[in-house]
Amino acid sequence: MGAELSCDVCNKVLNEDGDDVHEKQGGEPEHVCEACFNPATHVGYTKRSVYSVCGEENARRMNSNPQNMRNLFASCSNTRPCPCGAETVVGEGVTACFACEMPFET
């Protein structure tokens, strides 16, 4: 399961598809949603998309243990290998490699 992010003030779960969050680094990162953010008290925070923050956490999780990557690929049974080395999960309308955009042979 992918990373999920919530506001450290109100505990609201933030939407990865469109929400922004104010993040403070240093030690354990702190995250404050737009509604709770107060520039007078939340000094030194950077505004970022929830999508970016969750993507970084997902990448950290995958890279922390090589078995995680093997499990992910094992769960994708419908993949097409490409000469570039990438494997694309084939779904409806997918006709080319996601990495190099070379069309699949039919």
C-alpha positions in Angstrom: 0.0 0.0 0.0 1.2 3.5 -0.8 2.0 6.3 1.5 -0.8 8.4 2.9 -0.4 11.9 4.4 -2.4 13.7 7.0 -2.3 17.1 8.6 -0.3 17.0 11.9 -2.7 19.7 13.3 -6.2 18.5 12.5 -5.4 14.9 11.4 -7.3 15.2 8.1 -6.2 12.8 5.5 -5.0 14.8 2.5 -5.8 14.0 -1.1 -2.9 13.1 -3.3 -4.7 14.2 -6.5 -5.0 17.9 -5.7 -4.1 19.0 -2.2 -1.1 21.0 -1.1 0.7 20.7 2.2 3.1 22.9 4.1 6.1 20.8 5.2 8.8 21.6 7.7 12.0 19.5 7.6 14.5 18.8 10.3 14.2 15.6 12.3 10.7 14.1 11.7 9.0 16.2 9.0 5.9 18.1 10.0 2.9 18.6 7.6 0.2 21.2 7.9 -2.8 21.4 5.5 -3.9 24.6 3.9 -6.8 25.2 6.3 -4.6 24.9 9.4 -1.6 26.7 8.1 -0.8 30.0 9.8 2.3 31.9 8.4 2.8 33.6 11.8 3.2 30.4 13.7 4.4 28.0 11.0 7.7 29.6 10.1 10.1 27.8 7.8 7.6 25.6 6.1 7.7 24.9 2.4 4.5 24.5 0.3 4.5 21.2 -1.7 2.0 19.0 -3.4 0.8 16.0 -1.4 1.5 13.9 -4.5 5.2 14.8 -4.3 5.5 14.1 -0.6 3.8 10.7 -0.9 5.8 9.9 -4.0 9.1 10.5 -2.1 7.9 8.3 0.8 6.9 5.5 -1.6 10.3 5.7 -3.3 12.0 5.5 0.1 10.0 2.5 1.1 10.8 0.7 -2.2 14.5 1.5 -2.0 14.9 0.5 1.7 14.4 -3.2 0.9 15.1 -4.8 -2.5 12.5 -7.4 -1.7 9.9 -4.7 -1.9 10.7 -4.1 -5.6 10.7 -7.8 -6.4 7.2 -8.1 -4.7 5.9 -5.2 -6.7 7.0 -6.7 -10.0 5.7 -10.2 -9.0 2.3 -8.6 -8.4 2.2 -7.2 -12.0 1.6 -10.3 -14.0 0.6 -8.6 -17.2 3.9 -6.8 -18.2 5.8 -6.4 -21.5 9.6 -6.3 -21.5 11.3 -3.8 -23.7 14.8 -3.9 -25.2 15.6 -0.7 -23.2 15.3 -2.8 -20.0 12.0 -1.5 -18.7 8.9 -3.5 -18.2 5.5 -1.8 -18.8 2.3 -2.9 -17.2 -0.1 -3.5 -20.0 -3.5 -2.1 -19.7 -6.2 -0.9 -22.0 -4.8 1.5 -24.6 -1.1 0.9 -23.6 0.8 0.4 -26.9 4.3 1.5 -26.1 7.0 1.3 -23.5 6.5 3.8 -20.7 10.2 4.6 -20.5 11.4 4.9 -24.1 8.0 5.1 -25.8 9.0 2.4 -28.3 5.8 0.8 -29.7 5.2 -2.8 -28.8 5.4 -5.3 -31.6 2.0 -6.7 -32.5 
